[in-house]
Amino acid sequence: GGLGVGQAIKASGLANAWAKMVVAAGHHVAMGHPIGVLMALSFITSLLSNLMSHTATAALMAPIAMKVCAAESMKLKTAAIVLMLSANASFSTPFATSANIMIKG
């Protein structure tokens, strides 16, 4: 499911709009420094991975990250590492997976 949604976001142009919002938010937070863009990408990915599957989140955010990298002249590898770590960081929260919810009771 998530891979199809990611492809649809890329094909429809929605990735461009979201990438512009991520870049604007990142520049606003870090006063124009590129690390702010990565922080914004990480925050959004972490937030989404708490609400849905981390695999679907990575597939959803990949086209957006590609557009962000193109807009900011960043390496795709850097954004891929940020997405990988941010999407998987949700395992540490009590509500990210059903097993964590059962343990927390």
The 8 nearest C-alpha neighbors of each residue, nearest first, counted from 0:
[[1, 3, 2, 4, 55, 5, 58, 54],
 [2, 0, 55, 4, 3, 58, 5, 59],
 [1, 3, 5, 58, 4, 0, 6, 55],
 [4, 2, 6, 5, 1, 0, 7, 58],
 [3, 5, 7, 1, 6, 2, 8, 59],
 [4, 6, 59, 2, 8, 58, 3, 7],
 [7, 5, 9, 3, 4, 8, 10, 2],
 [8, 6, 4, 10, 9, 5, 11, 3],
 [9, 7, 5, 13, 11, 6, 14, 10],
 [8, 10, 6, 14, 7, 11, 12, 62],
 [11, 9, 7, 8, 12, 6, 13, 14],
 [12, 10, 8, 13, 9, 7, 14, 6],
 [11, 13, 14, 15, 10, 9, 8, 16],
 [12, 14, 8, 16, 15, 11, 17, 9],
 [15, 13, 63, 17, 9, 12, 8, 16],
 [16, 14, 18, 13, 12, 17, 19, 66],
 [15, 17, 13, 19, 18, 14, 20, 12],
 [16, 18, 20, 14, 19, 15, 21, 13],
 [19, 17, 21, 15, 67, 63, 20, 16],
 [18, 20, 22, 16, 17, 21, 23, 15],
 [19, 21, 17, 23, 18, 22, 24, 16],
 [22, 20, 18, 24, 23, 19, 25, 39],
 [23, 21, 25, 19, 36, 20, 24, 26],
 [22, 24, 20, 26, 25, 21, 19, 27],
 [25, 23, 27, 21, 22, 26, 20, 28],
 [26, 24, 36, 35, 22, 39, 28, 27],
 [25, 27, 31, 30, 23, 29, 24, 28],
 [26, 28, 24, 30, 25, 29, 23, 31],
 [27, 29, 25, 26, 30, 35, 24, 31],
 [30, 28, 35, 26, 32, 31, 27, 25],
 [31, 29, 26, 27, 32, 28, 35, 25],
 [30, 32, 26, 29, 33, 27, 35, 25],
 [31, 33, 29, 34, 30, 35, 26, 36],
 [34, 32, 35, 36, 31, 37, 26, 25],
 [35, 33, 37, 36, 32, 38, 29, 25],
 [36, 34, 25, 29, 38, 33, 37, 32],
 [35, 37, 25, 39, 33, 38, 34, 22],
 [36, 38, 40, 34, 35, 39, 41, 33],
 [37, 39, 35, 41, 36, 40, 42, 34],
 [40, 38, 42, 36, 25, 41, 37, 21],
 [41, 39, 37, 43, 38, 42, 44, 36],
 [40, 42, 38, 44, 39, 85, 43, 45],
 [43, 41, 39, 45, 44, 40, 38, 46],
 [42, 44, 46, 40, 45, 41, 47, 39],
 [43, 45, 41, 47, 46, 42, 86, 85],
 [46, 44, 85, 42, 48, 86, 43, 47],
 [45, 47, 43, 44, 49, 48, 42, 50],
 [46, 48, 50, 44, 49, 45, 43, 51],
 [49, 47, 53, 45, 51, 50, 86, 46],
 [50, 48, 95, 47, 46, 89, 51, 45],
 [49, 51, 47, 48, 46, 52, 95, 94],
 [52, 50, 48, 49, 47, 53, 56, 55],
 [53, 51, 55, 54, 48, 56, 50, 49],
 [52, 54, 48, 56, 86, 55, 57, 87],
 [55, 53, 57, 52, 56, 58, 1, 86],
 [56, 54, 1, 58, 52, 53, 57, 59],
 [55, 57, 53, 59, 54, 58, 48, 60],
 [56, 58, 60, 54, 59, 55, 61, 86],
 [59, 57, 55, 2, 5, 61, 56, 60],
 [60, 58, 5, 56, 57, 61, 55, 1],
 [59, 61, 63, 57, 58, 62, 56, 64],
 [62, 60, 64, 58, 63, 59, 57, 65],
 [63, 61, 65, 64, 60, 9, 14, 66],
 [62, 64, 14, 60, 66, 18, 65, 61],
 [65, 63, 67, 61, 62, 66, 60, 68],
 [64, 66, 62, 68, 63, 67, 61, 69],
 [65, 67, 69, 63, 68, 64, 18, 70],
 [68, 66, 64, 70, 18, 69, 65, 71],
 [69, 67, 73, 65, 71, 66, 70, 72],
 [68, 70, 66, 72, 67, 71, 65, 73],
 [69, 71, 67, 68, 72, 66, 73, 22],
 [70, 72, 68, 73, 69, 67, 33, 22],
 [73, 71, 69, 68, 70, 74, 67, 75],
 [74, 72, 68, 71, 75, 69, 77, 78],
 [73, 75, 76, 77, 68, 72, 78, 69],
 [76, 74, 78, 77, 79, 68, 73, 65],
 [75, 77, 79, 74, 78, 80, 73, 81],
 [78, 76, 80, 75, 79, 74, 81, 73],
 [77, 79, 81, 75, 80, 76, 82, 64],
 [80, 78, 76, 82, 81, 77, 83, 75],
 [79, 81, 83, 77, 78, 82, 84, 76],
 [80, 82, 78, 84, 79, 83, 85, 41],
 [83, 81, 79, 85, 80, 84, 86, 78],
 [82, 84, 80, 86, 81, 85, 79, 87],
 [83, 85, 87, 81, 82, 86, 88, 80],
 [84, 86, 45, 82, 88, 41, 87, 83],
 [87, 85, 53, 45, 48, 83, 84, 88],
 [86, 88, 84, 89, 85, 53, 90, 83],
 [89, 87, 85, 90, 86, 84, 91, 45],
 [88, 90, 91, 87, 49, 92, 95, 48],
 [91, 89, 88, 92, 95, 87, 96, 93],
 [90, 92, 89, 88, 93, 95, 99, 87],
 [91, 93, 90, 89, 94, 95, 99, 49],
 [94, 92, 99, 100, 95, 91, 103, 96],
 [93, 95, 100, 92, 96, 99, 97, 49],
 [96, 94, 49, 89, 92, 90, 93, 97],
 [97, 95, 99, 98, 94, 100, 90, 93],
 [96, 98, 100, 99, 101, 95, 94, 93],
 [99, 97, 101, 100, 96, 102, 103, 95],
 [100, 98, 93, 102, 96, 97, 101, 103],
 [99, 101, 97, 103, 98, 102, 94, 93],
 [100, 102, 104, 98, 99, 103, 97, 96],
 [103, 101, 99, 104, 100, 98, 93, 97],
 [104, 102, 100, 101, 99, 93, 98, 94],
 [103, 101, 102, 100, 99, 93, 98, 97]]
